Amino acid sequence: MLSSYFGPGSIVTQGTSPSFVAAVTQSVSLLVTSGKTKLSYVDDVLESLKTLGPYFVIAPGLALAHAKPSDSVLAPGMALLRLDEPVISGSANDPVSLIFSMCSPNASEHVEMLGDFGQLMSTDQVMNNLLNASALSVIEDILFRYAL
Amino acid sequence: MLGIEAEVRAVSIDEARGADEMAQVVLATPEILDQLAGIPAEVIAINNIFDLGELGEKLKATLS
């Protein structure tokens, strides 16, 4: 279930962020604080971003920050930072308002999580509803309503 | 949608480059196409991974 991947305090909304890198750092740090990864996972993601560019901006306005499965991952996890003012990543899918983070301990779990996440995000209006949600509770309702 | 069955795997760039059993098709965001140059598979750039229209259209063109 997608909802089971989100630990306590792993969904945050705020006005803006100084940069895309700062937003990614903050989003991935939510995986650390919710007990899903070690701190080293933040470095893993930022290193991938530095090396490859914004490859995890996978849809208009949406990033799915992640690194490959490793010992940095403690449990399958997801987190979300939603920005009211989007940031620029350098991707064709800019600007970015929804910065999800994901961690998985192995490749098979990675595919399963992506499948659940993709099914939700390709559902009509989910993306717009997440962007326009007026409160954290509304976002949680959208993410967990589908009980994938 | 396309009437085909496929095994789907998530792999790192290194794994895609060195896979023992190469996939027929590799989907990737445009930023990492250079990293996949030369692998023996059809590499498709996907801008919106949640857009079933884009996915279907590009897969159909590649597999036809």
Backbone of each chain as ProteinMPNN parsed JSONL, in Angstrom:
{"seq_chain_A": "MLSSYFGPGSIVTQGTSPSFVAAVTQSVSLLVTSGKTKLSYVDDVLESLKTLGPYFVIAPGLALAHAKPSDSVLAPGMALLRLDEPVISGSANDPVSLIFSMCSPNASEHVEMLGDFGQLMSTDQVMNNLLNASALSVIEDILFRYAL", "coords_chain_A": {"N_chain_A": [[0.834, -1.207, 0.0], [0.534, 2.169, -0.875], [0.2, 4.181, 1.037], [1.409, 3.155, 3.296], [4.068, 3.606, 3.008], [4.653, 6.175, 3.71], [6.082, 7.734, 6.373], [5.765, 9.028, 9.788], [5.351, 12.529, 9.782], [6.28, 12.886, 7.202], [5.252, 14.338, 5.142], [5.211, 17.53, 3.902], [4.268, 20.93, 3.584], [5.14, 24.05, 2.164], [5.977, 27.549, 1.59], [8.094, 28.313, -0.256], [11.354, 27.467, -1.646], [14.9, 27.855, -1.467], [16.244, 26.843, -3.694], [16.281, 24.28, -6.28], [17.988, 22.197, -5.543], [18.109, 22.594, -2.791], [15.459, 22.089, -2.146], [15.216, 19.4, -2.873], [17.039, 18.281, -1.1], [15.759, 18.849, 1.309], [13.374, 17.402, 0.993], [14.308, 14.727, 0.751], [15.492, 14.503, 3.202], [13.308, 14.21, 4.797], [12.792, 11.536, 4.619], [14.794, 10.568, 6.169], [14.237, 11.633, 8.722], [11.834, 10.414, 9.186], [12.552, 7.875, 9.615], [13.204, 6.112, 7.559], [15.529, 6.016, 6.05], [19.158, 6.115, 6.309], [21.247, 8.96, 7.098], [23.125, 9.12, 5.117], [21.824, 8.568, 2.77], [20.805, 10.904, 1.769], [23.087, 12.143, 0.784], [23.645, 10.278, -1.211], [21.545, 10.708, -3.032], [21.929, 13.407, -3.716], [24.421, 13.262, -4.908], [23.841, 11.75, -7.166], [22.168, 13.549, -8.452], [23.939, 15.639, -8.928], [25.714, 14.414, -10.674], [24.151, 13.431, -12.816], [22.209, 15.27, -13.451], [18.845, 16.707, -13.494], [17.347, 14.185, -13.573], [15.343, 12.887, -12.286], [13.071, 14.382, -12.422], [10.211, 13.636, -13.365], [7.79, 14.149, -14.512], [5.617, 16.804, -15.619], [6.149, 19.392, -13.396], [6.728, 17.705, -11.295], [8.929, 15.967, -9.202], [10.699, 12.965, -8.455], [12.658, 12.215, -6.231], [15.401, 10.095, -5.77], [17.731, 7.453, -5.03], [19.739, 4.644, -6.055], [18.875, 1.369, -4.726], [20.4, 0.641, -1.584], [22.699, 0.138, 1.207], [22.074, 2.32, 2.668], [19.402, 2.512, 2.904], [16.754, 1.918, 5.1], [14.137, 1.041, 5.224], [11.323, 0.577, 3.006], [10.26, 3.642, 1.684], [8.474, 6.784, 1.406], [8.234, 10.321, 0.78], [7.037, 13.694, 0.809], [7.506, 16.96, -0.318], [5.74, 19.788, -0.757], [5.681, 22.681, -2.636], [4.484, 25.999, -2.568], [5.397, 28.03, -4.208], [6.934, 27.243, -7.118], [10.113, 25.658, -7.994], [13.087, 25.888, -10.061], [14.516, 23.33, -11.964], [16.0, 22.74, -14.167], [15.083, 20.885, -15.873], [13.01, 19.773, -18.659], [10.531, 19.586, -17.68], [10.054, 21.608, -15.918], [8.32, 24.377, -14.183], [8.961, 23.047, -10.837], [6.877, 21.801, -8.36], [6.034, 19.73, -6.746], [7.863, 17.738, -4.806], [8.62, 14.69, -4.466], [10.088, 12.073, -2.53], [11.785, 8.97, -2.582], [12.621, 5.753, -1.328], [14.032, 2.534, -1.568], [14.702, -0.796, -0.529], [15.498, -2.78, -2.27], [15.57, -3.886, -5.755], [13.186, -5.093, -6.646], [11.238, -4.235, -4.876], [11.401, -1.578, -5.465], [10.318, -1.415, -8.058], [7.709, -2.196, -7.474], [6.871, -0.122, -5.796], [7.09, 2.048, -7.548], [5.145, 1.318, -9.359], [2.769, 1.446, -7.818], [2.851, 4.146, -7.188], [2.839, 5.348, -9.714], [0.361, 4.521, -10.631], [-1.347, 5.937, -8.978], [-0.612, 8.628, -9.572], [-1.229, 8.857, -12.23], [-3.882, 8.911, -12.178], [-6.848, 10.592, -12.909], [-6.837, 14.043, -12.287], [-5.467, 13.888, -9.852], [-2.883, 14.962, -9.649], [-3.357, 17.755, -10.042], [-5.039, 18.173, -7.864], [-3.3, 17.7, -5.74], [-1.54, 19.801, -6.095], [-3.183, 21.966, -5.626], [-4.188, 21.631, -3.106], [-5.478, 22.748, -0.026], [-4.647, 22.302, 2.533], [-2.55, 20.326, 4.7], [-3.862, 18.039, 5.539], [-5.593, 17.589, 3.479], [-3.913, 16.841, 1.407], [-2.889, 14.475, 2.484], [-5.216, 13.029, 2.495], [-5.687, 12.765, -0.241], [-3.431, 11.271, -1.047], [-3.706, 8.956, 0.435], [-6.244, 8.093, 0.087], [-6.699, 6.402, -2.023], [-5.668, 4.064, -1.268], [-3.707, 2.324, -2.276]], "CA_chain_A": [[0.0, 0.0, 0.0], [1.312, 3.398, -0.966], [0.121, 4.952, 2.281], [2.288, 2.588, 4.318], [5.432, 4.061, 2.777], [4.836, 7.509, 4.284], [6.24, 7.701, 7.818], [5.29, 10.224, 10.5], [5.981, 13.8, 9.425], [6.968, 12.787, 5.909], [4.611, 15.211, 4.146], [5.382, 18.923, 4.345], [3.986, 21.988, 2.604], [5.714, 25.342, 2.545], [5.857, 28.566, 0.55], [9.079, 28.175, -1.318], [12.655, 26.923, -1.263], [15.927, 28.67, -2.134], [16.681, 26.256, -4.969], [15.856, 22.898, -6.475], [18.851, 21.331, -4.727], [17.667, 22.741, -1.397], [14.166, 21.426, -2.02], [15.478, 17.953, -2.907], [17.683, 17.952, 0.178], [14.728, 18.872, 2.357], [12.444, 16.299, 0.775], [14.962, 13.448, 1.078], [15.721, 14.501, 4.657], [12.08, 13.72, 5.432], [12.939, 10.079, 4.721], [15.695, 10.324, 7.31], [13.554, 11.941, 9.985], [10.725, 9.477, 9.393], [13.109, 6.563, 9.941], [13.257, 5.218, 6.397], [16.903, 5.9, 5.531], [20.247, 6.76, 7.039], [21.587, 10.287, 6.575], [23.953, 8.96, 3.92], [20.972, 8.495, 1.573], [20.711, 12.277, 1.238], [24.297, 12.317, -0.039], [23.504, 9.416, -2.402], [20.639, 11.362, -3.98], [22.549, 14.647, -4.21], [25.514, 12.876, -5.801], [23.207, 11.374, -8.44], [21.677, 14.783, -9.073], [25.105, 16.388, -9.409], [26.333, 13.683, -11.784], [23.262, 13.14, -13.942], [21.235, 16.324, -13.706], [17.521, 16.497, -12.877], [16.721, 13.05, -14.271], [14.165, 12.381, -11.57], [11.876, 15.209, -12.661], [9.667, 12.629, -14.279], [6.524, 14.609, -15.085], [5.536, 18.267, -15.446], [5.937, 19.886, -12.025], [6.89, 16.65, -10.285], [10.193, 15.234, -9.07], [10.701, 11.793, -7.583], [14.064, 12.103, -5.866], [15.755, 8.777, -5.264], [18.998, 6.86, -5.455], [19.53, 3.201, -6.194], [18.839, 0.656, -3.447], [21.721, 0.495, -0.97], [22.675, -0.039, 2.664], [21.548, 3.55, 3.283], [17.944, 2.396, 3.041], [16.337, 1.102, 6.239], [12.815, 0.487, 4.931], [10.702, 1.278, 1.87], [9.677, 4.891, 2.181], [8.191, 7.924, 0.532], [8.025, 11.601, 1.447], [6.623, 14.735, -0.135], [7.586, 18.395, -0.038], [4.989, 20.56, -1.751], [5.994, 24.107, -2.588], [3.499, 26.899, -3.182], [6.143, 28.676, -5.292], [7.789, 26.186, -7.663], [11.534, 25.926, -8.218], [13.59, 25.504, -11.378], [15.483, 22.234, -11.845], [16.762, 22.567, -15.404], [14.398, 19.859, -16.673], [11.936, 20.239, -19.543], [9.285, 19.524, -16.908], [10.002, 22.747, -14.98], [8.858, 24.439, -12.818], [8.633, 21.884, -10.014], [6.206, 22.113, -7.094], [5.88, 18.515, -5.943], [9.137, 17.017, -4.716], [8.515, 13.425, -3.747], [11.311, 11.289, -2.354], [11.48, 7.541, -2.474], [13.758, 4.858, -1.079], [13.631, 1.129, -1.535], [15.851, -1.617, -0.164], [15.905, -3.66, -3.366], [15.01, -3.52, -7.056], [11.808, -5.562, -6.825], [10.393, -3.309, -4.114], [11.463, -0.325, -6.217], [9.331, -1.519, -9.141], [6.378, -2.235, -6.87], [6.544, 1.235, -5.33], [6.867, 2.892, -8.728], [3.855, 0.934, -9.922], [1.725, 2.043, -6.977], [2.917, 5.6, -7.313], [2.413, 5.701, -11.061], [-1.089, 4.316, -10.743], [-1.989, 7.073, -8.311], [-0.363, 9.908, -10.214], [-1.872, 8.915, -13.544], [-5.324, 9.027, -11.961], [-7.324, 11.916, -13.317], [-6.948, 15.162, -11.333], [-4.682, 13.74, -8.616], [-1.787, 15.94, -9.684], [-3.92, 19.087, -9.794], [-5.548, 18.232, -6.497], [-2.151, 17.836, -4.837], [-1.0, 21.166, -6.249], [-4.125, 22.974, -5.128], [-4.697, 21.281, -1.771], [-5.402, 23.905, 0.865], [-4.111, 21.924, 3.84], [-1.83, 19.056, 4.748], [-4.821, 16.944, 5.681], [-6.17, 17.33, 2.157], [-2.888, 16.078, 0.681], [-2.886, 13.119, 3.045], [-6.439, 12.375, 2.037], [-5.505, 12.412, -1.653], [-2.421, 10.217, -1.182], [-4.082, 7.731, 1.132], [-7.627, 7.739, -0.243], [-6.769, 5.334, -3.003], [-5.28, 2.844, -0.549], [-3.036, 1.418, -3.224]], "C_chain_A": [[0.865, 1.253, 0.0], [1.332, 4.147, 0.366], [1.092, 4.437, 3.338], [3.734, 3.055, 4.157], [5.709, 5.419, 3.424], [4.908, 7.406, 5.807], [5.719, 8.977, 8.455], [6.064, 11.475, 10.071], [6.644, 13.819, 8.064], [6.308, 13.607, 4.806], [4.639, 16.635, 4.692], [4.956, 19.863, 3.223], [4.649, 23.267, 3.1], [5.702, 26.267, 1.337], [6.82, 28.351, -0.596], [10.352, 27.558, -0.773], [13.706, 27.723, -2.017], [16.328, 28.144, -3.504], [16.133, 24.846, -5.092], [16.685, 21.946, -5.614], [18.425, 21.389, -3.261], [16.347, 22.002, -1.176], [14.337, 19.9, -2.012], [16.095, 17.51, -1.58], [16.65, 17.871, 1.292], [13.78, 17.687, 2.217], [13.073, 14.959, 1.175], [15.23, 13.353, 2.58], [14.481, 14.035, 5.414], [12.092, 12.193, 5.55], [13.817, 9.708, 5.904], [14.932, 10.516, 8.619], [12.361, 11.009, 10.241], [11.222, 8.038, 9.514], [13.251, 5.6, 8.78], [14.672, 5.019, 5.841], [17.903, 6.461, 6.532], [20.523, 8.122, 6.386], [22.374, 10.18, 5.263], [23.116, 8.894, 2.64], [20.801, 9.877, 0.94], [21.907, 12.533, 0.318], [24.202, 11.487, -1.323], [22.656, 10.116, -3.472], [21.298, 12.61, -4.573], [23.712, 14.344, -5.155], [24.968, 12.478, -7.174], [22.739, 12.613, -9.188], [22.831, 15.577, -9.686], [25.682, 15.729, -10.665], [25.455, 13.652, -13.03], [22.331, 14.28, -14.322], [19.873, 15.925, -13.161], [16.73, 15.362, -13.524], [15.47, 12.543, -13.573], [13.003, 13.376, -11.559], [11.112, 14.496, -13.775], [8.325, 13.0, -14.894], [6.458, 16.12, -14.866], [5.218, 18.636, -13.998], [6.248, 18.897, -10.935], [8.274, 15.994, -10.354], [9.979, 14.03, -8.166], [12.168, 11.503, -7.251], [14.346, 10.721, -5.285], [17.17, 8.433, -5.696], [18.762, 5.355, -5.533], [19.515, 2.528, -4.818], [20.253, 0.448, -2.891], [21.56, 0.266, 0.53], [22.176, 1.209, 3.383], [20.055, 3.45, 3.567], [17.593, 1.44, 4.184], [15.015, 0.398, 5.977], [12.252, 1.203, 3.71], [10.025, 2.548, 2.373], [9.41, 5.913, 1.105], [7.999, 9.163, 1.389], [7.618, 12.601, 0.383], [6.86, 16.116, 0.451], [6.806, 19.098, -1.139], [5.269, 22.04, -1.547], [4.87, 24.921, -3.222], [4.123, 27.645, -4.362], [7.114, 27.649, -5.856], [9.239, 26.631, -7.844], [11.941, 25.393, -9.596], [14.688, 24.447, -11.226], [16.423, 22.143, -13.047], [16.164, 21.506, -16.312], [13.381, 20.508, -17.61], [10.602, 20.255, -18.815], [9.186, 20.618, -15.848], [8.754, 23.585, -15.193], [8.294, 23.309, -11.953], [8.05, 22.319, -8.666], [6.109, 20.908, -6.161], [7.198, 17.751, -5.954], [8.927, 15.804, -3.82], [9.915, 12.85, -3.577], [10.916, 9.838, -2.158], [12.75, 6.769, -2.151], [13.244, 3.431, -1.032], [14.867, 0.278, -1.275], [16.335, -2.535, -1.281], [15.128, -3.319, -4.638], [13.549, -3.937, -7.195], [10.835, -4.653, -6.072], [10.305, -1.958, -4.834], [10.403, -0.322, -7.32], [7.912, -1.484, -8.585], [5.944, -0.837, -6.422], [6.256, 2.162, -6.509], [5.516, 2.595, -9.362], [2.703, 1.553, -9.149], [1.663, 3.55, -7.172], [2.42, 6.048, -8.688], [0.912, 5.565, -11.245], [-1.84, 5.484, -10.109], [-1.839, 8.349, -9.138], [-0.958, 9.996, -11.616], [-3.401, 8.929, -13.414], [-5.749, 10.47, -12.219], [-7.412, 12.882, -12.14], [-6.115, 15.017, -10.055], [-3.577, 14.792, -8.546], [-2.304, 17.344, -9.365], [-4.424, 19.225, -8.367], [-4.417, 18.363, -5.477], [-1.586, 19.258, -4.895], [-1.895, 22.203, -5.583], [-4.648, 22.687, -3.723], [-4.458, 22.431, -0.793], [-4.786, 23.571, 2.218], [-3.428, 20.567, 3.741], [-2.79, 17.87, 4.802], [-5.47, 16.586, 4.344], [-5.19, 16.497, 1.319], [-2.855, 14.631, 1.168], [-4.109, 12.342, 2.563], [-6.288, 11.907, 0.588], [-4.556, 11.216, -1.777], [-2.892, 8.889, -0.607], [-5.475, 7.229, 0.746], [-7.687, 6.493, -1.112], [-6.331, 3.997, -2.438], [-4.615, 1.83, -1.465], [-2.093, 0.479, -2.493]], "O_chain_A": [[1.809, 1.373, 0.781], [2.365, 4.682, 0.768], [1.548, 5.205, 4.185], [4.536, 2.91, 5.08], [6.865, 5.772, 3.66], [3.929, 7.04, 6.458], [5.285, 9.896, 7.761], [7.294, 11.46, 10.009], [7.484, 14.678, 7.796], [6.755, 13.577, 3.66], [4.158, 16.908, 5.792], [5.25, 19.618, 2.053], [4.708, 23.528, 4.301], [5.452, 25.837, 0.211], [6.42, 28.224, -1.753], [10.43, 27.177, 0.395], [13.427, 28.223, -3.107], [16.71, 28.92, -4.38], [15.592, 24.288, -4.138], [16.151, 21.005, -5.028], [18.384, 20.368, -2.576], [16.149, 21.366, -0.141], [13.682, 19.199, -1.241], [15.71, 16.486, -1.015], [16.663, 16.949, 2.107], [13.427, 17.045, 3.206], [12.441, 14.154, 1.859], [15.201, 12.267, 3.159], [14.581, 13.527, 6.53], [11.485, 11.627, 6.459], [13.617, 8.681, 6.553], [14.978, 9.666, 9.508], [11.935, 10.842, 11.383], [10.428, 7.098, 9.517], [13.404, 4.396, 8.99], [14.974, 3.988, 5.24], [17.545, 7.179, 7.467], [20.084, 8.39, 5.267], [22.286, 11.06, 4.407], [23.633, 9.134, 1.549], [20.669, 9.998, -0.278], [21.758, 13.069, -0.78], [24.624, 11.933, -2.39], [23.0, 10.116, -4.654], [21.234, 12.841, -5.781], [23.954, 15.096, -6.1], [25.544, 12.818, -8.207], [22.893, 12.713, -10.405], [22.728, 16.109, -10.791], [26.089, 16.415, -11.602], [25.936, 13.823, -14.15], [21.73, 14.261, -15.396], [19.751, 14.927, -12.451], [15.596, 15.55, -13.964], [14.641, 11.861, -14.174], [12.063, 13.229, -10.778], [11.343, 14.727, -14.962], [7.784, 12.25, -15.706], [7.17, 16.655, -14.015], [4.184, 18.256, -13.449], [6.056, 19.201, -9.757], [8.719, 15.537, -11.407], [9.178, 14.072, -7.232], [12.822, 10.677, -7.887], [13.618, 10.241, -4.416], [17.728, 9.044, -6.607], [17.712, 4.859, -5.124], [20.078, 3.057, -3.859], [21.18, 0.122, -3.632], [20.447, 0.207, 1.052], [21.886, 1.162, 4.578], [19.513, 4.209, 4.37], [18.07, 0.306, 4.231], [14.796, -0.716, 6.453], [12.663, 2.324, 3.411], [9.304, 2.524, 3.371], [10.031, 5.91, 0.042], [7.649, 9.074, 2.566], [7.832, 12.375, -0.808], [6.46, 16.401, 1.58], [7.166, 19.016, -2.313], [5.12, 22.578, -0.45], [4.367, 24.569, -4.289], [3.472, 27.868, -5.383], [8.029, 27.22, -5.153], [9.543, 27.823, -7.847], [11.249, 24.575, -10.203], [15.649, 24.626, -10.477], [17.498, 21.549, -12.965], [16.681, 21.255, -17.401], [12.945, 21.638, -17.389], [9.646, 20.873, -19.283], [8.321, 20.557, -14.974], [8.166, 23.529, -16.273], [7.282, 22.697, -12.294], [8.656, 23.101, -7.934], [6.104, 21.055, -4.939], [7.599, 17.191, -6.974], [9.038, 15.878, -2.596], [10.809, 13.109, -4.382], [9.846, 9.531, -1.632], [13.828, 7.098, -2.646], [12.157, 3.162, -0.521], [15.956, 0.599, -1.75], [17.467, -3.017, -1.238], [14.156, -2.564, -4.603], [12.755, -3.214, -7.798], [9.75, -4.341, -6.565], [9.271, -1.291, -4.811], [9.681, 0.659, -7.492], [7.029, -0.833, -9.142], [4.804, -0.426, -6.64], [5.312, 2.952, -6.481], [4.828, 3.497, -9.84], [1.777, 2.115, -9.735], [0.592, 4.144, -7.302], [1.668, 7.017, -8.8], [0.273, 6.375, -11.918], [-2.843, 5.956, -10.644], [-2.814, 9.062, -9.376], [-1.167, 11.094, -12.133], [-4.118, 8.955, -14.415], [-5.091, 11.422, -11.801], [-8.003, 12.557, -11.11], [-6.067, 15.949, -9.252], [-3.368, 15.425, -7.511], [-1.746, 18.037, -8.513], [-4.256, 20.27, -7.738], [-4.561, 19.056, -4.47], [-1.206, 19.833, -3.875], [-1.412, 23.199, -5.043], [-5.476, 23.44, -3.21], [-3.372, 23.008, -0.745], [-4.439, 24.478, 2.973], [-3.689, 19.777, 2.834], [-2.551, 16.832, 4.185], [-5.845, 15.438, 4.108], [-5.591, 15.571, 0.615], [-2.799, 13.692, 0.374], [-4.03, 11.15, 2.265], [-6.703, 10.804, 0.233], [-4.833, 10.269, -2.513], [-2.522, 7.824, -1.102], [-5.839, 6.09, 1.038], [-8.575, 5.652, -0.975], [-6.576, 2.943, -3.023], [-4.922, 0.638, -1.43], [-1.441, -0.355, -3.122]]}, "seq_chain_B": "MLGIEAEVRAVSIDEARGADEMAQVVLATPEILDQLAGIPAEVIAINNIFDLGELGEKLKATLS", "coords_chain_B": {"N_chain_B": [[-3.701, -2.035, -23.259], [-1.718, -1.875, -25.339], [-1.731, -4.463, -25.953], [0.28, -6.253, -25.321], [2.525, -8.367, -23.467], [4.789, -7.774, -20.836], [7.877, -7.961, -19.077], [8.793, -5.956, -16.438], [11.447, -4.059, -15.208], [13.181, -2.168, -12.724], [16.155, -0.54, -13.026], [19.525, 0.477, -12.296], [21.653, 2.906, -13.93], [24.17, 1.785, -14.353], [23.543, -0.908, -14.17], [21.856, -1.162, -16.349], [23.64, -0.771, -18.383], [25.288, -2.957, -18.1], [23.825, -5.272, -18.2], [23.172, -8.764, -18.155], [21.131, -10.067, -19.444], [19.839, -8.347, -21.785], [17.346, -5.839, -21.939], [14.588, -5.462, -24.206], [13.551, -2.971, -24.619], [14.378, 0.168, -23.246], [13.314, 2.537, -20.999], [13.711, 5.95, -20.264], [14.424, 9.084, -18.647], [15.062, 12.182, -20.429], [17.478, 13.294, -19.559], [19.333, 11.297, -19.013], [19.968, 9.977, -21.313], [22.399, 10.105, -22.705], [24.029, 8.638, -21.076], [23.237, 6.133, -21.616], [23.927, 5.535, -24.118], [24.814, 3.405, -26.755], [24.106, 0.961, -25.647], [22.748, -2.318, -26.23], [19.863, -2.012, -26.907], [16.567, -0.732, -27.521], [16.296, 2.581, -26.781], [14.188, 4.748, -25.166], [13.169, 8.047, -24.806], [11.358, 9.478, -22.246], [9.224, 11.993, -21.395], [7.065, 12.581, -19.656], [6.353, 10.445, -17.329], [3.985, 9.516, -16.369], [2.133, 9.827, -18.276], [0.065, 8.088, -20.058], [-0.614, 8.174, -22.707], [1.664, 9.247, -24.014], [3.536, 7.254, -23.337], [2.349, 4.971, -24.527], [2.241, 5.703, -27.225], [4.964, 6.04, -27.907], [6.054, 3.549, -27.288], [4.6, 1.954, -29.03], [5.482, 2.914, -31.505], [8.115, 2.131, -31.388], [8.023, -0.642, -31.136], [6.69, -1.535, -33.337]], "CA_chain_B": [[-3.642, -0.894, -24.179], [-0.964, -2.247, -26.521], [-1.921, -5.876, -26.188], [1.522, -7.026, -25.18], [2.938, -8.668, -22.1], [6.195, -7.399, -20.684], [8.478, -7.966, -17.742], [9.319, -4.609, -16.192], [12.426, -3.989, -14.122], [13.847, -0.895, -12.461], [17.597, -0.796, -12.908], [20.402, 1.65, -12.305], [22.326, 3.097, -15.221], [25.237, 0.782, -14.445], [22.919, -2.206, -14.442], [21.353, -1.137, -17.737], [24.804, -0.911, -19.27], [25.986, -4.235, -17.989], [22.868, -6.365, -17.987], [23.458, -10.025, -18.857], [20.008, -10.265, -20.352], [19.444, -6.986, -22.111], [15.939, -5.595, -22.237], [14.304, -5.05, -25.585], [13.303, -1.529, -24.599], [14.732, 0.857, -22.015], [12.672, 3.844, -20.874], [14.526, 6.816, -19.414], [14.207, 10.52, -18.837], [16.03, 12.67, -21.418], [18.762, 13.672, -18.954], [20.306, 10.207, -18.91], [20.122, 9.26, -22.592], [23.822, 10.001, -23.045], [24.623, 7.568, -20.258], [22.784, 4.833, -22.117], [24.336, 5.409, -25.521], [25.59, 2.222, -27.114], [23.606, -0.315, -25.125], [22.016, -3.034, -27.293], [18.418, -1.995, -26.664], [15.906, 0.497, -27.958], [16.195, 3.503, -25.646], [13.122, 5.718, -25.434], [13.103, 9.175, -23.868], [10.0, 9.745, -21.774], [9.163, 13.265, -20.666], [6.088, 12.46, -18.577], [6.238, 8.989, -17.126], [2.605, 9.187, -15.998], [1.276, 10.082, -19.423], [-0.096, 6.819, -20.759], [-0.634, 8.483, -24.135], [3.055, 9.346, -24.465], [4.146, 5.926, -23.214], [1.777, 4.078, -25.531], [2.627, 6.15, -28.567], [6.389, 5.799, -28.148], [6.28, 2.103, -27.303], [4.011, 1.436, -30.266], [6.372, 3.271, -32.61], [9.357, 1.366, -31.257], [7.802, -2.086, -31.25], [6.001, -1.896, -34.583]], "C_chain_B": [[-2.912, -1.239, -25.483], [-1.119, -3.723, -26.856], [-0.645, -6.69, -26.117], [1.768, -7.311, -23.702], [4.409, -8.33, -21.976], [6.63, -7.593, -19.239], [9.135, -6.61, -17.538], [10.282, -4.648, -15.019], [12.909, -2.559, -13.962], [15.321, -1.199, -12.259], [18.347, 0.524, -12.868], [21.03, 1.774, -13.691], [23.418, 2.042, -15.411], [24.671, -0.584, -14.78], [22.4, -2.264, -15.871], [22.499, -1.329, -18.724], [25.371, -2.315, -19.269], [25.082, -5.429, -17.848], [23.24, -7.598, -18.799], [22.365, -10.317, -19.876], [19.437, -8.89, -20.675], [17.953, -6.892, -22.435], [15.777, -5.222, -23.7], [14.171, -3.534, -25.657], [13.709, -0.967, -23.236], [14.076, 2.236, -22.037], [13.492, 4.693, -19.911], [14.127, 8.263, -19.626], [15.314, 11.067, -19.741], [17.411, 12.952, -20.844], [19.796, 12.547, -18.974], [20.484, 9.418, -20.217], [21.592, 9.081, -22.964], [24.488, 8.847, -22.313], [24.28, 6.181, -20.811], [23.189, 4.609, -23.578], [25.144, 4.127, -25.721], [25.084, 0.92, -26.55], [22.751, -0.992, -26.202], [20.525, -3.145, -26.997], [17.859, -0.719, -27.269], [15.754, 1.397, -26.724], [15.193, 4.598, -25.998], [13.153, 6.8, -24.364], [11.644, 9.453, -23.519], [10.011, 11.043, -20.964], [8.233, 13.179, -19.46], [5.77, 10.987, -18.369], [4.82, 8.565, -16.754], [1.624, 9.392, -17.147], [1.153, 8.801, -20.252], [-0.146, 7.013, -22.266], [0.768, 8.536, -24.7], [3.73, 7.978, -24.432], [3.663, 4.995, -24.324], [2.243, 4.421, -26.926], [4.081, 5.787, -28.865], [6.718, 4.306, -28.161], [5.764, 1.488, -28.595], [4.941, 1.7, -31.443], [7.647, 2.427, -32.579], [9.159, -0.108, -31.566], [7.158, -2.496, -32.568], [7.01, -2.192, -35.695]], "O_chain_B": [[-3.396, -0.949, -26.577], [-0.69, -4.176, -27.918], [-0.517, -7.711, -26.793], [1.29, -6.599, -22.819], [5.189, -8.568, -22.898], [5.847, -7.412, -18.306], [9.935, -6.168, -18.362], [9.971, -5.202, -13.964], [13.034, -1.824, -14.941], [15.685, -2.021, -11.419], [17.861, 1.55, -13.345], [20.945, 0.861, -14.512], [23.569, 1.479, -16.495], [25.245, -1.327, -15.576], [22.495, -3.301, -16.528], [22.341, -1.969, -19.764], [25.865, -2.807, -20.283], [25.523, -6.495, -17.418], [23.579, -7.498, -19.978], [22.626, -10.748, -20.999], [18.641, -8.344, -19.911], [17.387, -7.752, -23.11], [16.706, -4.734, -24.343], [14.611, -2.898, -26.615], [13.416, -1.563, -22.199], [14.262, 3.006, -22.979], [13.919, 4.21, -18.862], [13.563, 8.621, -20.66], [16.394, 10.479, -19.814], [18.41, 12.862, -21.559], [20.999, 12.809, -18.956], [21.071, 8.336, -20.226], [21.985, 8.032, -23.477], [25.375, 8.174, -22.838], [24.949, 5.193, -20.509], [22.824, 3.603, -24.185], [26.044, 3.818, -24.941], [25.577, -0.142, -26.931], [22.103, -0.312, -26.997], [19.993, -4.246, -26.855], [18.586, 0.248, -27.498], [15.141, 0.995, -25.735], [15.34, 5.286, -27.008], [13.163, 6.508, -23.169], [10.807, 9.638, -24.402], [10.727, 11.16, -19.969], [8.572, 13.647, -18.373], [5.02, 10.376, -19.13], [4.492, 7.381, -16.817], [0.425, 9.156, -16.998], [2.035, 8.479, -21.048], [0.235, 6.119, -23.021], [1.044, 7.943, -25.743], [4.412, 7.591, -25.381], [4.46, 4.32, -24.976], [2.595, 3.542, -27.712], [4.392, 5.287, -29.946], [7.553, 3.853, -28.944], [6.404, 0.614, -29.181], [5.164, 0.823, -32.277], [8.184, 2.059, -33.624], [10.014, -0.746, -32.179], [7.09, -3.685, -32.879], [6.616, -2.513, -36.816]]}, "name": "protein", "num_of_chains": 2, "seq": "MLSSYFGPGSIVTQGTSPSFVAAVTQSVSLLVTSGKTKLSYVDDVLESLKTLGPYFVIAPGLALAHAKPSDSVLAPGMALLRLDEPVISGSANDPVSLIFSMCSPNASEHVEMLGDFGQLMSTDQVMNNLLNASALSVIEDILFRYALMLGIEAEVRAVSIDEARGADEMAQVVLATPEILDQLAGIPAEVIAINNIFDLGELGEKLKATLS"}
